[in-house]
Amino acid sequence: MYLKIDNENIIYPYTISDLKAENSNISFPTSLTNDSLEDFNVYPVTSINCGSDYTKNYEEDTPILSGSVYIQVWNETNASDEEISTKVEEKWLEIRELRDTLLTQSDWTQFQDSPITGSTLTEWQTYRQSLRDITSQSNPFSLSWPARP
């Protein structure tokens, strides 16, 4: 992830492909260093993870110079009730998909010809029931997943 300074304007995001397209008459080496990019006023941007609070929206803004490094910037705003509801619904869909995959992966433990018996079989049955019950938890962003036996 890069930015380019053009006079006093910051062009962001900016890519190496953009640089090569703007300078088609130049033969660039396969590996460009930060020092060689500076010759074109192109600078790397250090990525920063945006927040993960589902009640917020995060929008990327123009990076800022911190010391000698450009840092990615995120603006945080409150999500509307509708946006929160949509995020929750999408997360539940994602969780159900994962839960269904985990159930499918453990189906073999319940077949009559399974080598699992006794207390181990009971542990698998408990695990599988806990997977089925995962959607009874209140917050899909803060779940307690059962441990696989």
Secondary structure as UniProt FT lines:
FT   STRAND          2..6
FT   TURN            7..8
FT   STRAND          9..14
FT   HELIX           16..22
FT   TURN            23..25
FT   HELIX           34..38
FT   TURN            39..41
FT   STRAND          42..46
FT   TURN            54..55
FT   STRAND          56..66
FT   TURN            67..68
FT   STRAND          69..78
FT   HELIX           81..106
FT   HELIX           107..110
FT   TURN            112..113
FT   HELIX           118..132
FT   HELIX           133..136
FT   TURN            140..141
//
